[in-house]
Amino acid sequence: MSDIQHRFLKESEKKAFDYKHRATIRFNMARYEVALATGRRQYANLEMAKQRAAYIKNKSIYDLYNYLLNFEAAFEARGGKVIWAPDANTALSEILKIVKKQSAKLVVKSKSMVSEEIELNHYLAKHGVTSVETDLGEFIVQEANERPYHIVTPAMHKSKEDIAGLYHKKFGLPEHATPEQITAFTRKYLRAKFQEAGVGITGANFLIADIGAVSITENEGNAALSVSFPKTHIVVAGIEKVIPSLTHLDLFLPLLATHGTGQKISTYNNIVSGPRQEGEIDGPDEMYVVLLDNNRSDILFQIKNRSALTCIRCGACLNVCPVYKNIGGHTYGKAYSGPIGAVITPWLSGMKDYKHLSYASSLCGACTEVCPVKINLHEQLLYNRNHVVKEKQVARGERFLMKVYAKTMKSRKLLNGLSGKTKNKLLHRFVAARWGAYRNLPQFAEKSFNQLWSEQNPAT
């Protein structure tokens, strides 16, 4: 067992028995479930909308190369610059070059999971650049020196009392400060950062191929300020974010809002198509889009897993996952958690180290059912497991046990030849440790069903 897998198991056990954590998550998840039910009511036919969205996103990734070239041509025609980054190191070094070119010591950054994926804040800090998260939830977890807990709501694991305590410790606010006081303080604190920063960094919800623009959706306005105040704007986006046309946003933006937060549509939806043009009074002097691969092509070449790249990062699969609700977001050890994280992280960060995530699932199918772009997530978890077996990345002991199990189950002679007592001894000897300390092993009866049937029905 690798150190990463061992740590995952230890953290999972710890979180599963942290009743305060579970109470906080249950409270926040319950509010989401109510909001989601409300948001869904705006659709006359939600299933049709999901089918359309799935078709468009799958069309995008099947012709990904051409759509990305279209995006690049249209974006650069308006004065922007596209940087192709095959891996995280390339993306980080290119971003640092731009920051150093501007002699910027302070960067403001809106919420972006892809920047968490490449650990951008940590990299910039190592090179003397302060990167300030401007989304309220991201700001909270940054001040707490933590990773985001959730794709959409980074501080979901914290109660208002936890946050008040953090602000009291970090900023001297009253120990029992209200959410309104905390929000007002954060707004004032960050306004100064927007004015000081030389570079603003955002993610992208969608890259629009036909007009060469970036779609950014949010609820606080911090992303718009990260674009507007600094002289340089850098977008970091995975290559899978591209969609064919501006006309498709009327489908995707409501789906994203409904499944992400239960809203009919997010508060702010901005379309940015390049640096400030002649005659415009605001916007950055320079704009860059860093297109990150970082092993996404590996997923693209896996036919059965390819549709994982259609994910629009709404976080709905996390909210319905019984495993995520019990072990929490940090336990996964990487930026992407929950079912979608369990599918893509092994490909993005290495199957050898993260194959265990694909086994951290009940396979109940709730994630597949809720997905707004109809990714068959529970099946893709099985595809990952199958890949691990085919590549012989399963421990020798487990492979041996499965061979013995298969041979025994295929042999009526062996099944009937072993007594129930012997079977139970073998089960305890070889399976008990893997079965876990909190589950009771099943017990074999002294005689099999086949034996009992034969005794009671000798004529057959």
C-alpha positions in Angstrom: 0.0 0.0 0.0 1.4 3.4 -1.0 1.8 6.3 1.5 -0.8 8.2 -0.3 -3.4 5.4 -0.1 -2.5 4.8 3.6 -3.0 8.5 4.3 -6.3 8.4 2.5 -7.6 5.5 4.6 -6.4 7.1 7.9 -8.0 10.5 7.0 -11.2 8.8 5.8 -11.6 7.0 9.1 -10.9 10.1 11.1 -13.4 12.2 9.2 -16.1 9.5 9.2 -16.1 9.6 13.0 -15.8 13.4 13.4 -19.4 14.1 14.4 -19.0 17.9 14.4 -17.8 17.8 10.8 -20.6 15.5 9.8 -23.2 17.8 11.4 -21.8 20.9 9.6 -21.9 19.0 6.2 -25.4 17.7 6.8 -26.6 21.2 7.5 -25.0 22.7 4.5 -26.0 19.8 2.2 -29.6 20.0 3.3 -29.7 23.7 2.3 -28.3 22.8 -1.1 -30.9 20.0 -1.6 -33.7 22.5 -1.0 -32.1 25.0 -3.4 -31.6 22.4 -6.1 -35.2 21.3 -6.0 -36.3 25.0 -6.4 -33.8 25.6 -9.2 -34.9 22.6 -11.2 -38.5 23.9 -11.3 -37.5 26.5 -13.9 -37.2 23.7 -16.4 -40.2 22.5 -18.4 -38.1 19.5 -19.5 -34.8 19.2 -17.5 -33.9 15.8 -19.1 -34.0 17.4 -22.6 -31.8 20.2 -21.4 -29.3 17.8 -20.0 -29.3 15.7 -23.2 -28.6 18.8 -25.3 -25.8 19.9 -23.0 -24.3 16.4 -23.1 -24.4 16.4 -26.9 -22.8 19.8 -27.2 -20.0 19.0 -24.7 -19.3 15.6 -26.2 -19.2 17.2 -29.7 -16.7 19.7 -28.3 -14.2 17.2 -26.9 -14.5 14.9 -30.0 -13.3 17.8 -32.1 -11.3 19.5 -29.4 -8.3 20.4 -31.4 -10.2 22.4 -34.1 -12.4 24.2 -31.5 -9.3 25.2 -29.6 -7.6 26.5 -32.8 -10.8 28.5 -33.6 -10.7 30.0 -30.1 -7.0 30.9 -30.4 -7.5 32.6 -33.8 -10.5 34.6 -32.7 -9.0 35.6 -29.3 -5.6 36.7 -30.7 -7.4 38.7 -33.5 -8.6 41.0 -30.7 -5.1 41.4 -29.2 -5.1 38.6 -26.7 -2.4 35.9 -26.4 -2.9 32.2 -26.0 -0.2 30.1 -24.3 -0.3 26.3 -24.7 0.8 24.5 -21.6 1.3 20.7 -21.9 1.8 20.3 -18.2 1.6 22.1 -14.9 5.3 23.2 -14.8 5.0 24.9 -18.2 1.8 26.7 -17.0 3.4 27.9 -13.8 6.6 29.1 -15.4 4.7 31.0 -18.1 2.4 32.7 -15.6 5.5 33.7 -13.5 7.1 35.2 -16.6 4.1 37.4 -17.1 4.0 38.4 -13.5 7.7 39.2 -13.4 7.4 41.2 -16.7 4.9 43.5 -14.9 7.1 43.6 -11.8 4.1 42.6 -9.8 4.5 41.6 -6.2 0.7 41.2 -5.6 -1.7 39.2 -7.6 -5.5 39.1 -7.1 -7.1 35.8 -8.0 -10.7 34.7 -8.4 -11.9 31.2 -7.7 -10.4 28.7 -10.1 -10.1 24.9 -9.6 -7.5 24.5 -12.3 -5.2 26.9 -10.4 -5.7 24.7 -7.3 -4.8 21.7 -9.5 -1.4 23.2 -10.4 -0.9 24.7 -6.9 -0.4 28.2 -8.4 -0.5 30.2 -5.1 2.2 28.0 -3.5 4.4 28.4 -6.6 4.0 32.2 -6.7 4.8 32.5 -3.0 8.0 30.5 -3.5 9.0 33.2 -6.0 8.2 36.2 -3.8 4.7 37.0 -5.2 1.7 37.2 -3.0 -1.5 35.8 -4.5 -4.7 36.8 -2.7 -7.9 34.8 -3.2 -10.9 37.1 -3.6 -13.8 34.7 -3.5 -15.1 34.8 0.0 -15.0 31.0 0.5 -11.5 30.7 -1.1 -10.3 33.7 1.0 -11.5 31.9 4.2 -9.7 28.6 3.4 -6.6 30.5 2.2 -6.4 32.3 5.6 -7.0 29.0 7.3 -4.1 27.5 5.3 -6.3 24.8 3.8 -7.3 23.5 0.4 -10.8 24.2 -0.9 -13.1 21.6 0.5 -15.6 21.6 -2.4 -15.6 22.5 -6.1 -18.2 25.2 -5.7 -18.3 26.0 -2.0 -14.7 25.9 -0.8 -15.5 26.6 2.9 -18.5 24.2 3.2 -16.9 22.3 6.0 -16.8 25.4 8.3 -19.6 26.7 10.4 -20.2 30.4 11.0 -18.6 30.0 14.4 -15.5 28.4 12.9 -15.2 31.4 10.5 -15.8 33.9 13.3 -13.0 32.3 15.3 -10.6 32.4 12.3 -11.3 36.1 11.7 -10.9 36.9 15.4 -7.5 35.2 15.4 -6.3 36.6 12.0 -7.8 40.0 11.9 -8.9 40.9 15.5 -12.7 40.9 14.7 -15.0 40.1 17.7 -14.9 36.5 18.7 -18.5 36.1 17.9 -18.6 38.3 14.8 -21.8 37.8 12.6 -21.6 36.7 9.0 -22.6 40.3 8.0 -19.6 41.7 9.9 -17.3 39.2 8.4 -18.5 39.9 4.9 -18.2 43.7 5.4 -14.7 43.4 6.7 -13.6 41.1 3.8 -15.1 43.4 1.2 -13.2 46.4 2.6 -10.0 44.4 3.0 -10.1 43.1 -0.6 -11.0 46.4 -2.2 -7.5 47.7 -1.3 -5.9 44.5 -2.8 -7.7 45.0 -6.1 -6.4 48.5 -6.3 -2.8 47.5 -5.5 -2.5 44.4 -7.6 -0.5 44.4 -10.9 -2.0 41.2 -12.2 -5.4 39.6 -12.0 -5.8 35.8 -12.5 -9.1 34.0 -13.1 -10.3 30.7 -14.3 -12.8 30.1 -17.1 -16.2 28.4 -16.9 -16.3 28.2 -20.7 -14.0 29.1 -23.6 -16.2 30.2 -26.5 -14.6 29.1 -29.8 -16.5 31.1 -32.4 -15.9 34.5 -30.9 -12.7 33.8 -29.0 -14.0 34.8 -25.6 -13.9 33.6 -22.0 -17.1 33.1 -20.0 -16.8 33.7 -16.2 -19.7 33.1 -13.9 -19.8 34.1 -10.2 -22.0 35.5 -7.4 -19.8 38.1 -5.7 -18.3 40.3 -8.4 -14.8 39.5 -7.3 -13.9 38.0 -10.7 -15.0 41.1 -12.5 -12.9 43.2 -10.3 -9.9 40.9 -10.8 -10.3 41.5 -14.5 -11.0 45.2 -14.4 -8.5 46.7 -11.9 -5.1 45.1 -12.7 -3.3 46.1 -16.0 -2.8 42.4 -16.9 -5.4 39.6 -16.9 -4.4 36.0 -17.0 -6.9 33.2 -17.6 -5.9 29.7 -16.6 -8.2 27.1 -18.2 -8.2 23.4 -18.9 -8.4 22.6 -22.6 -11.7 20.8 -22.1 -13.5 24.1 -21.2 -14.2 25.0 -24.9 -17.7 25.1 -26.3 -18.5 25.8 -30.0 -20.6 28.9 -29.8 -21.8 31.9 -27.8 -25.3 30.7 -28.5 -24.8 27.7 -26.2 -24.4 29.8 -23.1 -28.1 30.1 -22.8 -28.2 26.4 -22.1 -25.1 26.0 -20.0 -25.3 29.0 -17.6 -28.7 28.1 -16.1 -27.7 24.4 -15.9 -24.5 25.4 -14.1 -26.3 27.7 -11.7 -29.1 25.3 -11.0 -26.9 22.3 -10.2 -24.2 24.3 -8.5 -26.1 26.5 -6.1 -29.8 26.0 -6.9 -30.1 29.4 -8.5 -31.9 30.1 -11.8 -28.8 31.9 -12.9 -25.7 33.2 -11.2 -25.5 36.8 -10.2 -22.7 37.8 -12.5 -22.0 36.3 -15.9 -19.2 38.0 -17.8 -17.9 37.4 -21.3 -14.3 38.7 -21.8 -12.9 38.7 -25.3 -9.5 40.3 -25.0 -7.7 43.3 -23.6 -9.1 46.8 -23.6 -9.9 47.9 -27.2 -9.5 51.4 -28.6 -12.2 53.6 -27.3 -13.0 51.4 -24.3 -12.6 53.0 -20.9 -11.9 50.0 -18.7 -10.3 46.5 -18.9 -6.7 45.2 -18.8 -4.0 46.4 -21.1 -2.9 42.8 -21.7 -4.8 39.5 -21.5 -3.5 36.0 -21.7 -5.2 32.6 -21.8 -3.1 29.7 -20.6 -4.6 26.5 -22.1 -3.6 23.6 -19.8 -3.4 20.0 -20.8 -1.7 18.4 -17.8 -2.7 14.8 -18.8 -6.2 15.6 -20.0 -5.1 14.1 -23.3 -4.7 10.8 -21.5 -8.4 10.9 -20.6 -9.3 11.9 -24.1 -7.6 8.8 -25.4 -9.6 6.6 -23.0 -12.8 6.1 -25.0 -14.9 4.9 -22.1 -13.6 7.7 -19.8 -13.6 10.5 -22.4 -16.9 12.0 -21.4 -15.4 12.9 -17.9 -13.9 15.9 -19.8 -17.4 17.3 -20.4 -17.7 18.1 -16.7 -18.8 21.8 -16.1 -17.6 21.8 -12.5 -21.1 22.3 -10.9 -20.3 20.1 -7.9 -23.6 18.4 -7.9 -22.1 14.9 -7.9 -20.3 15.8 -4.6 -23.4 16.9 -3.0 -25.3 13.6 -3.5 -22.3 11.2 -2.9 -22.7 9.2 0.3 -18.9 8.7 0.4 -18.1 12.4 0.0 -20.6 13.3 2.7 -18.8 11.0 5.2 -15.1 11.5 4.4 -15.2 15.1 3.2 -13.3 16.9 0.4 -9.8 17.2 1.9 -9.4 13.5 2.3 -9.1 13.0 -1.5 -5.7 14.8 -1.3 -6.1 16.7 -4.6 -8.0 19.6 -6.0 -10.9 17.6 -7.4 -12.9 15.5 -4.9 -16.1 13.5 -4.9 -17.1 11.2 -7.8 -15.7 13.4 -10.6 -12.4 13.7 -8.6 -12.3 9.9 -8.2 -12.7 9.5 -11.9 -10.2 12.1 -13.2 -7.6 12.5 -10.5 -6.0 9.1 -11.2 -5.4 10.2 -14.8 -4.3 13.7 -14.0 -2.0 12.9 -11.0 -1.0 9.3 -11.7 -3.0 6.1 -11.6 -0.4 4.3 -9.5 -0.7 6.8 -6.6 -4.4 7.6 -6.9 -6.1 4.4 -8.1 -7.6 3.9 -4.7 -10.0 6.9 -5.3 -11.9 4.9 -7.8 -12.7 2.3 -5.1 -14.0 5.0 -2.7 -17.5 4.7 -4.0 -20.8 2.9 -3.2 -21.6 2.8 -7.0 -25.1 3.9 -6.1 -25.4 5.9 -9.3 -26.7 9.1 -7.6 -23.8 11.1 -9.2 -24.7 9.9 -12.7 -28.4 10.7 -12.1 -27.8 14.3 -11.0 -25.1 15.2 -13.5 -26.3 18.1 -15.8 -24.2 16.8 -18.7 -25.0 13.1 -18.2 -21.6 11.7 -17.4 -21.9 8.1 -16.4 -19.7 8.6 -13.4 -20.4 5.3 -11.6 -19.6 3.3 -14.7 -16.4 5.3 -15.2 -15.2 4.4 -11.7 -15.6 0.8 -12.8 -13.6 1.5 -16.0 -10.8 2.9 -13.8 -10.8 -0.2 -11.7 -10.7 -2.4 -14.8 -7.8 -0.4 -16.1 -5.9 -0.9 -12.8 -6.4 -4.7 -13.0 -5.4 -4.9 -16.7 -2.2 -2.9 -15.9 -1.5 -5.3 -13.0 -1.4 -2.4 -10.5 -3.3 -4.5 -8.0 -1.3 -5.9 -5.0 0.0 -9.5 -5.5 -1.9 -10.7 -2.4 -5.2 -9.4 -3.8 -4.5 -10.9 -7.2 -3.8 -14.3 -5.6 -7.0 -14.1 -3.5 -9.1 -13.2 -6.5 -7.7 -16.2 -8.5 -8.4 -18.6 -5.7 -11.9 -17.1 -5.3 -12.6 -17.4 -9.0 -11.4 -21.0 -9.1 -13.4 -22.0 -6.1 -16.6 -20.3 -7.2 -16.3 -22.1 -10.6 -15.9 -25.5 -9.0 -18.9 -27.2 -7.4 -16.6 -29.9 -6.1 -14.5 -27.3 -4.1 -17.6 -25.4 -2.9 -19.3 -28.6 -1.6 -16.0 -30.1 -0.4 -15.2 -27.4 2.1 -17.2 -27.3 5.3 -18.8 -24.1 6.5 -16.3 -24.1 9.4 -13.3 -24.3 7.0 -14.8 -21.6 4.8 -15.2 -19.3 7.8 -11.6 -19.9 8.9 -10.3 -19.1 5.5 -12.5 -15.9 5.3 -11.1 -14.7 8.7 -7.6 -15.6 7.7 -7.4 -13.9 4.4 -10.3 -11.4 4.1 -10.9 -10.0 7.6 -8.2 -7.3 7.5 -9.4 -6.0 4.1 -13.1 -6.2 5.1 -12.5 -3.5 7.7 -12.8 -3.2 11.5 -16.3 -1.7 11.4 -18.1 -4.4 9.3 -19.0 -7.9 10.4 -17.8 -10.6 8.1 -20.6 -12.8 6.6 -20.8 -16.3 7.9 -21.0 -19.4 5.8 -23.6 -22.0 6.8 -22.4 -25.5 7.5 -24.0 -26.8 4.3 -24.3 -24.9 1.0 -27.7 -24.4 -0.7 -26.7 -26.9 -3.3 -26.1 -29.5 -0.6 -29.4 -28.8 1.2 -31.3 -28.9 -2.1 -29.8 -32.2 -3.1 -30.6 -33.7 0.3 -34.2 -32.6 0.2 -34.8 -33.3 -3.5 -32.8 -36.6 -4.2 -34.8 -37.3 -7.3 -33.5 -34.2 -9.1 
